[in-house]
């Protein structure tokens, strides 16, 4: 209150007027507002962020919303790497970052960010249309990462997941595998759906044996679900004499690999295993996991750069940024 009182005395207005100007709520004449803002600048009113926001109409805060139905969320090996890149890039650009997660796809987390008066939002993963529509009403610039929408003009940064799925099929097929079992993550998620489509497209183009019975559809994209579905389809897997497994993310593939190794199946001697994403765990286990890398660091960095342009009302040339996947060959696959 001492600061507000001092500002009021120097501005020649009441303390309540100063409070209204600082909070941005209630009426204050333009003359009174100009006087208060001038004193705020002269005093370098603390916190400085408040003064800057009053003068520039910016808070220099951005919000990151991560939507994911299953835990973990922020500590997930894929989304966590995107978040790390965002935090590093935002800091270098003098932004503070609010992070929240939501596994219910509700409007609550979006409202939390809007109440913080963030300058812009980075929305990570799959979003329900009602969340996008809700955020759009407030005129806050936002960018989608690892997700897309049909709303015109919305900038989204994604991996070329269909190309990555195709590359996975080409790799396994090139090693001589003809009977490949696929563990496909939730098809409501863009990435898992496109990875399946890319894989299936290549196999069908090669006239390989790959049909409906060769695909198991998972309810989630977790390690536990990969393990469970491998267990559930174990008899079918043996009867079909599969020689390879492809999971649409690394955690699914690693869950399947754990089950196989527990049942004395040599990887890659008897069965090759391949994933997608290239999270940190993929490279440190034995055998290390062959996978398709998604450039999560670039995703996070580009999100900050492009959001900053939107905040500054600068033109952004691309609205759909698609990053090239990269095949990473490790020990879990081998040439027949």
Secondary structure as UniProt FT lines:
FT   HELIX           2..11
FT   HELIX           15..23
FT   HELIX           30..43
FT   HELIX           48..56
FT   STRAND          61..67
FT   TURN            74..75
FT   TURN            77..78
FT   HELIX           79..92
FT   TURN            93..94
FT   STRAND          96..102
FT   HELIX           108..115
FT   TURN            116..117
FT   STRAND          120..124
FT   HELIX           129..136
FT   TURN            137..139
FT   STRAND          141..145
FT   TURN            152..153
FT   STRAND          155..159
FT   HELIX           161..174
FT   TURN            175..176
FT   STRAND          180..184
FT   TURN            187..188
FT   HELIX           190..205
FT   TURN            206..207
FT   HELIX           212..214
FT   STRAND          215..217
FT   HELIX           223..232
FT   HELIX           234..239
FT   TURN            240..241
FT   STRAND          244..247
FT   HELIX           250..262
FT   TURN            263..264
FT   TURN            267..270
FT   STRAND          272..274
FT   HELIX           280..284
FT   STRAND          290..293
FT   HELIX           296..311
FT   TURN            312..313
FT   STRAND          320..323
FT   STRAND          326..328
FT   TURN            331..332
//
